[in-house]
């Protein structure tokens, strides 16, 4: 069972490295918005999103393996953005729903 896991991790090592670099760069650009916990979770989420979605995105757009590394880096940033969005939406879920519906949220008091 673990042999299969190590084989998959070795096959996707370039994806993991590219996603990690993308996530770390995006975390460093907004370091003041992160605590150690959110930075760690953002990095893990970025790598996880890239690990899961790089191959389907590459197949969907017909990209070669070299372009897959760029896709992994972009998905690493997207995973980090997902954590930021979840954190912000948990503070004010009503305004997030209104924005998704195309309405302007009421001004904060």
Backbone as XML, in Angstrom:
<?xml version="1.0"?>
<chain id="A" units="angstrom">
  <residue number="1" name="UNK">
    <atom name="N" x="0.819" y="-1.191" z="0.000"/>
    <atom name="CA" x="0.000" y="0.000" z="0.000"/>
    <atom name="C" x="0.861" y="1.252" z="0.000"/>
  </residue>
  <residue number="2" name="UNK">
    <atom name="N" x="1.852" y="1.309" z="0.868"/>
    <atom name="CA" x="2.718" y="2.476" z="0.908"/>
    <atom name="C" x="3.628" y="2.556" z="-0.312"/>
  </residue>
  <residue number="3" name="UNK">
    <atom name="N" x="3.914" y="1.417" z="-0.928"/>
    <atom name="CA" x="4.738" y="1.436" z="-2.130"/>
    <atom name="C" x="4.078" y="2.254" z="-3.229"/>
  </residue>
  <residue number="4" name="UNK">
    <atom name="N" x="2.777" y="2.110" z="-3.372"/>
    <atom name="CA" x="2.041" y="2.879" z="-4.379"/>
    <atom name="C" x="2.097" y="4.375" z="-4.061"/>
  </residue>
  <residue number="5" name="UNK">
    <atom name="N" x="1.957" y="4.730" z="-2.783"/>
    <atom name="CA" x="2.021" y="6.135" z="-2.381"/>
    <atom name="C" x="3.373" y="6.733" z="-2.722"/>
  </residue>
  <residue number="6" name="UNK">
    <atom name="N" x="4.461" y="6.027" z="-2.390"/>
    <atom name="CA" x="5.800" y="6.555" z="-2.671"/>
    <atom name="C" x="6.042" y="6.658" z="-4.170"/>
  </residue>
  <residue number="7" name="UNK">
    <atom name="N" x="5.489" y="5.714" z="-4.952"/>
    <atom name="CA" x="5.632" y="5.777" z="-6.407"/>
    <atom name="C" x="4.925" y="7.010" z="-6.959"/>
  </residue>
  <residue number="8" name="UNK">
    <atom name="N" x="3.713" y="7.291" z="-6.477"/>
    <atom name="CA" x="2.960" y="8.457" z="-6.942"/>
    <atom name="C" x="3.660" y="9.759" z="-6.551"/>
  </residue>
  <residue number="9" name="UNK">
    <atom name="N" x="4.184" y="9.811" z="-5.323"/>
    <atom name="CA" x="4.891" y="11.018" z="-4.887"/>
    <atom name="C" x="6.158" y="11.241" z="-5.701"/>
  </residue>
  <residue number="10" name="UNK">
    <atom name="N" x="6.864" y="10.181" z="-6.027"/>
    <atom name="CA" x="8.076" y="10.314" z="-6.835"/>
    <atom name="C" x="7.740" y="10.752" z="-8.251"/>
  </residue>
  <residue number="11" name="UNK">
    <atom name="N" x="6.631" y="10.252" z="-8.794"/>
    <atom name="CA" x="6.244" y="10.613" z="-10.162"/>
    <atom name="C" x="5.803" y="12.060" z="-10.248"/>
  </residue>
  <residue number="12" name="UNK">
    <atom name="N" x="5.261" y="12.590" z="-9.180"/>
    <atom name="CA" x="4.765" y="13.959" z="-9.198"/>
    <atom name="C" x="5.648" y="14.899" z="-8.393"/>
  </residue>
  <residue number="13" name="UNK">
    <atom name="N" x="6.912" y="14.562" z="-8.221"/>
    <atom name="CA" x="7.789" y="15.408" z="-7.408"/>
    <atom name="C" x="7.972" y="16.792" z="-8.010"/>
  </residue>
  <residue number="14" name="UNK">
    <atom name="N" x="8.051" y="16.898" z="-9.332"/>
    <atom name="CA" x="8.185" y="18.224" z="-9.942"/>
    <atom name="C" x="6.922" y="19.046" z="-9.729"/>
  </residue>
  <residue number="15" name="UNK">
    <atom name="N" x="5.765" y="18.387" z="-9.710"/>
    <atom name="CA" x="4.513" y="19.091" z="-9.427"/>
    <atom name="C" x="4.530" y="19.639" z="-8.005"/>
  </residue>
  <residue number="16" name="UNK">
    <atom name="N" x="4.978" y="18.825" z="-7.063"/>
    <atom name="CA" x="5.014" y="19.251" z="-5.666"/>
    <atom name="C" x="5.991" y="20.404" z="-5.480"/>
  </residue>
  <residue number="17" name="UNK">
    <atom name="N" x="7.146" y="20.336" z="-6.110"/>
    <atom name="CA" x="8.135" y="21.407" z="-5.993"/>
    <atom name="C" x="7.601" y="22.700" z="-6.605"/>
  </residue>
  <residue number="18" name="UNK">
    <atom name="N" x="7.034" y="22.626" z="-7.810"/>
    <atom name="CA" x="6.508" y="23.831" z="-8.456"/>
    <atom name="C" x="5.358" y="24.438" z="-7.662"/>
  </residue>
  <residue number="19" name="UNK">
    <atom name="N" x="4.478" y="23.602" z="-7.137"/>
    <atom name="CA" x="3.360" y="24.104" z="-6.333"/>
    <atom name="C" x="3.862" y="24.732" z="-5.039"/>
  </residue>
  <residue number="20" name="UNK">
    <atom name="N" x="4.864" y="24.123" z="-4.435"/>
    <atom name="CA" x="5.426" y="24.674" z="-3.199"/>
    <atom name="C" x="6.051" y="26.040" z="-3.446"/>
  </residue>
  <residue number="21" name="UNK">
    <atom name="N" x="6.777" y="26.165" z="-4.531"/>
    <atom name="CA" x="7.398" y="27.446" z="-4.868"/>
    <atom name="C" x="6.318" y="28.506" z="-5.105"/>
  </residue>
  <residue number="22" name="UNK">
    <atom name="N" x="5.275" y="28.156" z="-5.866"/>
    <atom name="CA" x="4.189" y="29.110" z="-6.106"/>
    <atom name="C" x="3.492" y="29.522" z="-4.831"/>
  </residue>
  <residue number="23" name="UNK">
    <atom name="N" x="3.220" y="28.558" z="-3.956"/>
    <atom name="CA" x="2.544" y="28.873" z="-2.701"/>
    <atom name="C" x="3.426" y="29.707" z="-1.777"/>
  </residue>
  <residue number="24" name="UNK">
    <atom name="N" x="4.704" y="29.368" z="-1.690"/>
    <atom name="CA" x="5.616" y="30.123" z="-0.823"/>
    <atom name="C" x="5.761" y="31.556" z="-1.314"/>
  </residue>
  <residue number="25" name="UNK">
    <atom name="N" x="5.896" y="31.748" z="-2.616"/>
    <atom name="CA" x="6.015" y="33.108" z="-3.153"/>
    <atom name="C" x="4.758" y="33.920" z="-2.834"/>
  </residue>
  <residue number="26" name="UNK">
    <atom name="N" x="3.588" y="33.320" z="-3.019"/>
    <atom name="CA" x="2.363" y="34.064" z="-2.746"/>
    <atom name="C" x="2.192" y="34.344" z="-1.252"/>
  </residue>
  <residue number="27" name="UNK">
    <atom name="N" x="2.646" y="33.434" z="-0.407"/>
    <atom name="CA" x="2.590" y="33.677" z="1.040"/>
    <atom name="C" x="3.561" y="34.794" z="1.420"/>
  </residue>
  <residue number="28" name="UNK">
    <atom name="N" x="4.755" y="34.780" z="0.858"/>
    <atom name="CA" x="5.735" y="35.816" z="1.184"/>
    <atom name="C" x="5.292" y="37.199" z="0.708"/>
  </residue>
  <residue number="29" name="UNK">
    <atom name="N" x="4.561" y="37.260" z="-0.398"/>
    <atom name="CA" x="4.082" y="38.549" z="-0.893"/>
    <atom name="C" x="3.029" y="39.162" z="0.038"/>
  </residue>
  <residue number="30" name="UNK">
    <atom name="N" x="2.315" y="38.336" z="0.767"/>
    <atom name="CA" x="1.306" y="38.817" z="1.712"/>
    <atom name="C" x="1.594" y="38.304" z="3.112"/>
  </residue>
  <residue number="31" name="UNK">
    <atom name="N" x="2.818" y="38.347" z="3.528"/>
    <atom name="CA" x="3.213" y="37.756" z="4.809"/>
    <atom name="C" x="2.515" y="38.419" z="5.986"/>
  </residue>
  <residue number="32" name="UNK">
    <atom name="N" x="2.262" y="39.698" z="5.912"/>
    <atom name="CA" x="1.634" y="40.377" z="7.051"/>
    <atom name="C" x="0.189" y="39.940" z="7.263"/>
  </residue>
  <residue number="33" name="UNK">
    <atom name="N" x="-0.438" y="39.323" z="6.249"/>
    <atom name="CA" x="-1.810" y="38.835" z="6.382"/>
    <atom name="C" x="-1.870" y="37.425" z="6.975"/>
  </residue>
  <residue number="34" name="UNK">
    <atom name="N" x="-0.724" y="36.814" z="7.209"/>
    <atom name="CA" x="-0.684" y="35.423" z="7.660"/>
    <atom name="C" x="-0.123" y="35.315" z="9.064"/>
  </residue>
  <residue number="35" name="UNK">
    <atom name="N" x="-0.692" y="34.401" z="9.817"/>
    <atom name="CA" x="-0.037" y="33.925" z="11.026"/>
    <atom name="C" x="0.752" y="32.680" z="10.601"/>
  </residue>
  <residue number="36" name="UNK">
    <atom name="N" x="1.501" y="32.108" z="11.514"/>
    <atom name="CA" x="2.249" y="30.899" z="11.166"/>
    <atom name="C" x="1.296" y="29.780" z="10.763"/>
  </residue>
  <residue number="37" name="UNK">
    <atom name="N" x="0.154" y="29.689" z="11.459"/>
    <atom name="CA" x="-0.812" y="28.632" z="11.176"/>
    <atom name="C" x="-1.434" y="28.800" z="9.790"/>
  </residue>
  <residue number="38" name="UNK">
    <atom name="N" x="-1.885" y="30.019" z="9.460"/>
    <atom name="CA" x="-2.512" y="30.198" z="8.146"/>
    <atom name="C" x="-1.493" y="30.059" z="7.019"/>
  </residue>
  <residue number="39" name="UNK">
    <atom name="N" x="-0.254" y="30.451" z="7.260"/>
    <atom name="CA" x="0.778" y="30.266" z="6.237"/>
    <atom name="C" x="1.041" y="28.785" z="5.998"/>
  </residue>
  <residue number="40" name="UNK">
    <atom name="N" x="1.085" y="28.009" z="7.059"/>
    <atom name="CA" x="1.314" y="26.567" z="6.928"/>
    <atom name="C" x="0.147" y="25.892" z="6.220"/>
  </residue>
  <residue number="41" name="UNK">
    <atom name="N" x="-1.074" y="26.239" z="6.626"/>
    <atom name="CA" x="-2.256" y="25.651" z="5.988"/>
    <atom name="C" x="-2.342" y="26.080" z="4.526"/>
  </residue>
  <residue number="42" name="UNK">
    <atom name="N" x="-1.991" y="27.327" z="4.231"/>
    <atom name="CA" x="-2.004" y="27.795" z="2.847"/>
    <atom name="C" x="-1.012" y="27.032" z="1.983"/>
  </residue>
  <residue number="43" name="UNK">
    <atom name="N" x="0.163" y="26.779" z="2.525"/>
    <atom name="CA" x="1.173" y="26.012" z="1.786"/>
    <atom name="C" x="0.678" y="24.592" z="1.526"/>
  </residue>
  <residue number="44" name="UNK">
    <atom name="N" x="0.128" y="23.953" z="2.545"/>
    <atom name="CA" x="-0.386" y="22.593" z="2.383"/>
    <atom name="C" x="-1.536" y="22.565" z="1.382"/>
  </residue>
  <residue number="45" name="UNK">
    <atom name="N" x="-2.439" y="23.545" z="1.476"/>
    <atom name="CA" x="-3.576" y="23.598" z="0.546"/>
    <atom name="C" x="-3.108" y="23.830" z="-0.885"/>
  </residue>
  <residue number="46" name="UNK">
    <atom name="N" x="-2.136" y="24.715" z="-1.060"/>
    <atom name="CA" x="-1.615" y="24.969" z="-2.405"/>
    <atom name="C" x="-1.001" y="23.737" z="-3.030"/>
  </residue>
  <residue number="47" name="UNK">
    <atom name="N" x="-0.217" y="23.011" z="-2.251"/>
    <atom name="CA" x="0.409" y="21.792" z="-2.762"/>
    <atom name="C" x="-0.648" y="20.726" z="-3.035"/>
  </residue>
  <residue number="48" name="UNK">
    <atom name="N" x="-1.638" y="20.610" z="-2.149"/>
    <atom name="CA" x="-2.686" y="19.611" z="-2.342"/>
    <atom name="C" x="-3.505" y="19.898" z="-3.599"/>
  </residue>
  <residue number="49" name="UNK">
    <atom name="N" x="-3.909" y="21.153" z="-3.786"/>
    <atom name="CA" x="-4.683" y="21.507" z="-4.982"/>
    <atom name="C" x="-3.874" y="21.210" z="-6.239"/>
  </residue>
  <residue number="50" name="UNK">
    <atom name="N" x="-2.611" y="21.562" z="-6.227"/>
    <atom name="CA" x="-1.771" y="21.309" z="-7.399"/>
    <atom name="C" x="-1.568" y="19.819" z="-7.618"/>
  </residue>
  <residue number="51" name="UNK">
    <atom name="N" x="-1.376" y="19.067" z="-6.550"/>
    <atom name="CA" x="-1.159" y="17.630" z="-6.670"/>
    <atom name="C" x="-2.370" y="16.946" z="-7.296"/>
  </residue>
  <residue number="52" name="UNK">
    <atom name="N" x="-3.557" y="17.376" z="-6.885"/>
    <atom name="CA" x="-4.785" y="16.756" z="-7.369"/>
    <atom name="C" x="-5.167" y="17.238" z="-8.756"/>
  </residue>
  <residue number="53" name="UNK">
    <atom name="N" x="-4.985" y="18.518" z="-9.038"/>
    <atom name="CA" x="-5.580" y="19.102" z="-10.241"/>
    <atom name="C" x="-4.628" y="19.357" z="-11.407"/>
  </residue>
  <residue number="54" name="UNK">
    <atom name="N" x="-3.332" y="19.211" z="-11.235"/>
    <atom name="CA" x="-2.409" y="19.529" z="-12.328"/>
    <atom name="C" x="-2.629" y="18.639" z="-13.545"/>
  </residue>
  <residue number="55" name="UNK">
    <atom name="N" x="-2.703" y="17.345" z="-13.325"/>
    <atom name="CA" x="-2.872" y="16.432" z="-14.451"/>
    <atom name="C" x="-4.205" y="16.646" z="-15.180"/>
  </residue>
  <residue number="56" name="UNK">
    <atom name="N" x="-5.343" y="16.757" z="-14.473"/>
    <atom name="CA" x="-6.599" y="17.007" z="-15.201"/>
    <atom name="C" x="-6.602" y="18.323" z="-15.971"/>
  </residue>
  <residue number="57" name="UNK">
    <atom name="N" x="-6.016" y="19.372" z="-15.394"/>
    <atom name="CA" x="-5.966" y="20.654" z="-16.097"/>
    <atom name="C" x="-5.070" y="20.545" z="-17.328"/>
  </residue>
  <residue number="58" name="UNK">
    <atom name="N" x="-3.940" y="19.875" z="-17.202"/>
    <atom name="CA" x="-3.036" y="19.704" z="-18.346"/>
    <atom name="C" x="-3.697" y="18.901" z="-19.464"/>
  </residue>
  <residue number="59" name="UNK">
    <atom name="N" x="-4.437" y="17.860" z="-19.098"/>
    <atom name="CA" x="-5.133" y="17.057" z="-20.103"/>
    <atom name="C" x="-6.258" y="17.864" z="-20.746"/>
  </residue>
  <residue number="60" name="UNK">
    <atom name="N" x="-6.982" y="18.613" z="-19.928"/>
    <atom name="CA" x="-8.100" y="19.408" z="-20.442"/>
    <atom name="C" x="-7.643" y="20.413" z="-21.487"/>
  </residue>
  <residue number="61" name="UNK">
    <atom name="N" x="-6.514" y="21.060" z="-21.247"/>
    <atom name="CA" x="-6.014" y="22.059" z="-22.178"/>
    <atom name="C" x="-4.984" y="21.513" z="-23.163"/>
  </residue>
  <residue number="62" name="UNK">
    <atom name="N" x="-4.678" y="20.238" z="-23.097"/>
    <atom name="CA" x="-3.741" y="19.619" z="-24.030"/>
    <atom name="C" x="-2.314" y="20.104" z="-23.861"/>
  </residue>
  <residue number="63" name="UNK">
    <atom name="N" x="-1.870" y="20.308" z="-22.635"/>
    <atom name="CA" x="-0.527" y="20.814" z="-22.368"/>
    <atom name="C" x="0.458" y="19.665" z="-22.214"/>
  </residue>
  <residue number="64" name="UNK">
    <atom name="N" x="1.724" y="19.937" z="-22.531"/>
    <atom name="CA" x="2.752" y="18.916" z="-22.359"/>
    <atom name="C" x="3.246" y="18.902" z="-20.915"/>
  </residue>
  <residue number="65" name="UNK">
    <atom name="N" x="4.163" y="17.993" z="-20.607"/>
    <atom name="CA" x="4.637" y="17.841" z="-19.235"/>
    <atom name="C" x="5.386" y="19.066" z="-18.733"/>
  </residue>
  <residue number="66" name="UNK">
    <atom name="N" x="6.102" y="19.749" z="-19.613"/>
    <atom name="CA" x="6.835" y="20.940" z="-19.197"/>
    <atom name="C" x="5.877" y="22.035" z="-18.754"/>
  </residue>
  <residue number="67" name="UNK">
    <atom name="N" x="4.793" y="22.223" z="-19.474"/>
    <atom name="CA" x="3.803" y="23.222" z="-19.084"/>
    <atom name="C" x="3.082" y="22.819" z="-17.801"/>
  </residue>
  <residue number="68" name="UNK">
    <atom name="N" x="3.097" y="21.546" z="-17.490"/>
    <atom name="CA" x="2.472" y="21.075" z="-16.256"/>
    <atom name="C" x="3.099" y="21.683" z="-15.014"/>
  </residue>
  <residue number="69" name="UNK">
    <atom name="N" x="4.398" y="21.972" z="-15.066"/>
    <atom name="CA" x="5.055" y="22.616" z="-13.926"/>
    <atom name="C" x="4.527" y="24.032" z="-13.719"/>
  </residue>
  <residue number="70" name="UNK">
    <atom name="N" x="4.291" y="24.746" z="-14.802"/>
    <atom name="CA" x="3.715" y="26.089" z="-14.690"/>
    <atom name="C" x="2.293" y="26.017" z="-14.154"/>
  </residue>
  <residue number="71" name="UNK">
    <atom name="N" x="1.544" y="25.036" z="-14.610"/>
    <atom name="CA" x="0.184" y="24.833" z="-14.100"/>
    <atom name="C" x="0.230" y="24.532" z="-12.608"/>
  </residue>
  <residue number="72" name="UNK">
    <atom name="N" x="1.171" y="23.705" z="-12.181"/>
    <atom name="CA" x="1.301" y="23.367" z="-10.760"/>
    <atom name="C" x="1.623" y="24.602" z="-9.932"/>
  </residue>
  <residue number="73" name="UNK">
    <atom name="N" x="2.500" y="25.464" z="-10.435"/>
    <atom name="CA" x="2.817" y="26.700" z="-9.718"/>
    <atom name="C" x="1.603" y="27.603" z="-9.588"/>
  </residue>
  <residue number="74" name="UNK">
    <atom name="N" x="0.846" y="27.726" z="-10.667"/>
    <atom name="CA" x="-0.371" y="28.552" z="-10.629"/>
    <atom name="C" x="-1.406" y="27.959" z="-9.681"/>
  </residue>
  <residue number="75" name="UNK">
    <atom name="N" x="-1.531" y="26.651" z="-9.675"/>
    <atom name="CA" x="-2.482" y="26.011" z="-8.766"/>
    <atom name="C" x="-2.012" y="26.104" z="-7.316"/>
  </residue>
  <residue number="76" name="UNK">
    <atom name="N" x="-0.713" y="26.158" z="-7.096"/>
    <atom name="CA" x="-0.190" y="26.382" z="-5.744"/>
    <atom name="C" x="-0.619" y="27.739" z="-5.212"/>
  </residue>
  <residue number="77" name="UNK">
    <atom name="N" x="-0.596" y="28.744" z="-6.068"/>
    <atom name="CA" x="-1.086" y="30.068" z="-5.692"/>
    <atom name="C" x="-2.595" y="30.023" z="-5.467"/>
  </residue>
  <residue number="78" name="UNK">
    <atom name="N" x="-3.305" y="29.281" z="-6.304"/>
    <atom name="CA" x="-4.764" y="29.190" z="-6.168"/>
    <atom name="C" x="-5.164" y="28.520" z="-4.859"/>
  </residue>
  <residue number="79" name="UNK">
    <atom name="N" x="-4.433" y="27.519" z="-4.438"/>
    <atom name="CA" x="-4.727" y="26.877" z="-3.161"/>
    <atom name="C" x="-4.516" y="27.816" z="-1.997"/>
  </residue>
  <residue number="80" name="UNK">
    <atom name="N" x="-3.508" y="28.628" z="-2.080"/>
    <atom name="CA" x="-3.261" y="29.648" z="-1.052"/>
    <atom name="C" x="-4.389" y="30.665" z="-1.059"/>
  </residue>
  <residue number="81" name="UNK">
    <atom name="N" x="-4.853" y="31.054" z="-2.240"/>
    <atom name="CA" x="-5.960" y="32.007" z="-2.318"/>
    <atom name="C" x="-7.248" y="31.425" z="-1.759"/>
  </residue>
  <residue number="82" name="UNK">
    <atom name="N" x="-7.418" y="30.126" z="-1.893"/>
    <atom name="CA" x="-8.587" y="29.466" z="-1.328"/>
    <atom name="C" x="-8.621" y="29.634" z="0.187"/>
  </residue>
  <residue number="83" name="UNK">
    <atom name="N" x="-7.494" y="29.479" z="0.848"/>
    <atom name="CA" x="-7.435" y="29.640" z="2.301"/>
    <atom name="C" x="-7.736" y="31.080" z="2.688"/>
  </residue>
  <residue number="84" name="UNK">
    <atom name="N" x="-7.191" y="32.042" z="1.958"/>
    <atom name="CA" x="-7.475" y="33.452" z="2.243"/>
    <atom name="C" x="-8.960" y="33.725" z="2.069"/>
  </residue>
  <residue number="85" name="UNK">
    <atom name="N" x="-9.563" y="33.196" z="1.001"/>
    <atom name="CA" x="-10.990" y="33.410" z="0.751"/>
    <atom name="C" x="-11.827" y="32.787" z="1.865"/>
  </residue>
  <residue number="86" name="UNK">
    <atom name="N" x="-11.478" y="31.586" z="2.306"/>
    <atom name="CA" x="-12.211" y="30.948" z="3.391"/>
    <atom name="C" x="-12.103" y="31.746" z="4.685"/>
  </residue>
  <residue number="87" name="UNK">
    <atom name="N" x="-10.925" y="32.277" z="4.944"/>
    <atom name="CA" x="-10.742" y="33.075" z="6.157"/>
    <atom name="C" x="-11.580" y="34.349" z="6.104"/>
  </residue>
  <residue number="88" name="UNK">
    <atom name="N" x="-11.567" y="35.025" z="4.956"/>
    <atom name="CA" x="-12.349" y="36.256" z="4.822"/>
    <atom name="C" x="-13.847" y="35.986" z="4.834"/>
  </residue>
  <residue number="89" name="UNK">
    <atom name="N" x="-14.281" y="34.905" z="4.188"/>
    <atom name="CA" x="-15.710" y="34.611" z="4.135"/>
    <atom name="C" x="-16.241" y="34.171" z="5.490"/>
  </residue>
  <residue number="90" name="UNK">
    <atom name="N" x="-15.389" y="33.606" z="6.334"/>
    <atom name="CA" x="-15.855" y="33.225" z="7.662"/>
    <atom name="C" x="-16.085" y="34.449" z="8.542"/>
  </residue>
  <residue number="91" name="UNK">
    <atom name="N" x="-15.433" y="35.569" z="8.228"/>
    <atom name="CA" x="-15.644" y="36.797" z="8.989"/>
    <atom name="C" x="-16.980" y="37.439" z="8.647"/>
  </residue>
  <residue number="92" name="UNK">
    <atom name="N" x="-17.362" y="37.429" z="7.360"/>
    <atom name="CA" x="-18.603" y="38.074" z="6.924"/>
    <atom name="C" x="-19.231" y="37.276" z="5.782"/>
  </residue>
  <residue number="93" name="UNK">
    <atom name="N" x="-19.908" y="36.170" z="6.093"/>
    <atom name="CA" x="-20.448" y="35.309" z="5.039"/>
    <atom name="C" x="-21.562" y="35.971" z="4.215"/>
  </residue>
  <residue number="94" name="UNK">
    <atom name="N" x="-22.304" y="36.888" z="4.813"/>
    <atom name="CA" x="-23.408" y="37.541" z="4.086"/>
    <atom name="C" x="-22.868" y="38.367" z="2.924"/>
  </residue>
  <residue number="95" name="UNK">
    <atom name="N" x="-21.801" y="39.119" z="3.149"/>
    <atom name="CA" x="-21.252" y="39.941" z="2.066"/>
    <atom name="C" x="-20.657" y="39.073" z="0.952"/>
  </residue>
  <residue number="96" name="UNK">
    <atom name="N" x="-20.116" y="37.919" z="1.295"/>
    <atom name="CA" x="-19.585" y="37.011" z="0.271"/>
    <atom name="C" x="-20.718" y="36.500" z="-0.613"/>
  </residue>
  <residue number="97" name="UNK">
    <atom name="N" x="-21.828" y="36.103" z="0.007"/>
    <atom name="CA" x="-22.973" y="35.609" z="-0.763"/>
    <atom name="C" x="-23.530" y="36.727" z="-1.654"/>
  </residue>
  <residue number="98" name="UNK">
    <atom name="N" x="-23.617" y="37.941" z="-1.121"/>
    <atom name="CA" x="-24.108" y="39.059" z="-1.928"/>
    <atom name="C" x="-23.180" y="39.349" z="-3.112"/>
  </residue>
  <residue number="99" name="UNK">
    <atom name="N" x="-21.868" y="39.267" z="-2.891"/>
    <atom name="CA" x="-20.917" y="39.469" z="-4.001"/>
    <atom name="C" x="-21.057" y="38.386" z="-5.057"/>
  </residue>
  <residue number="100" name="UNK">
    <atom name="N" x="-21.267" y="37.148" z="-4.621"/>
    <atom name="CA" x="-21.444" y="36.053" z="-5.580"/>
    <atom name="C" x="-22.726" y="36.233" z="-6.391"/>
  </residue>
  <residue number="101" name="UNK">
    <atom name="N" x="-23.733" y="36.843" z="-5.788"/>
    <atom name="CA" x="-24.996" y="37.091" z="-6.491"/>
    <atom name="C" x="-24.953" y="38.369" z="-7.327"/>
  </residue>
  <residue number="102" name="UNK">
    <atom name="N" x="-23.836" y="39.107" z="-7.252"/>
    <atom name="CA" x="-23.682" y="40.306" z="-8.051"/>
    <atom name="C" x="-24.254" y="41.560" z="-7.401"/>
  </residue>
  <residue number="103" name="UNK">
    <atom name="N" x="-24.538" y="41.495" z="-6.134"/>
    <atom name="CA" x="-25.057" y="42.648" z="-5.415"/>
    <atom name="C" x="-23.958" y="43.280" z="-4.581"/>
  </residue>
  <residue number="104" name="UNK">
    <atom name="N" x="-24.112" y="44.558" z="-4.336"/>
    <atom name="CA" x="-23.123" y="45.265" z="-3.520"/>
    <atom name="C" x="-23.458" y="45.045" z="-2.048"/>
  </residue>
  <residue number="105" name="UNK">
    <atom name="N" x="-22.484" y="44.608" z="-1.243"/>
    <atom name="CA" x="-22.755" y="44.403" z="0.189"/>
    <atom name="C" x="-23.019" y="45.739" z="0.877"/>
  </residue>
  <residue number="106" name="UNK">
    <atom name="N" x="-23.792" y="45.724" z="1.958"/>
    <atom name="CA" x="-24.043" y="46.971" z="2.681"/>
    <atom name="C" x="-22.761" y="47.488" z="3.313"/>
  </residue>
  <residue number="107" name="UNK">
    <atom name="N" x="-22.647" y="48.799" z="3.476"/>
    <atom name="CA" x="-21.413" y="49.356" z="4.068"/>
    <atom name="C" x="-21.283" y="48.936" z="5.521"/>
  </residue>
  <residue number="108" name="UNK">
    <atom name="N" x="-20.037" y="48.748" z="5.933"/>
    <atom name="CA" x="-19.748" y="48.350" z="7.321"/>
    <atom name="C" x="-19.934" y="49.552" z="8.228"/>
  </residue>
  <residue number="109" name="UNK">
    <atom name="N" x="-20.430" y="49.305" z="9.424"/>
    <atom name="CA" x="-20.659" y="50.412" z="10.386"/>
    <atom name="C" x="-19.438" y="50.684" z="11.187"/>
  </residue>
</chain>
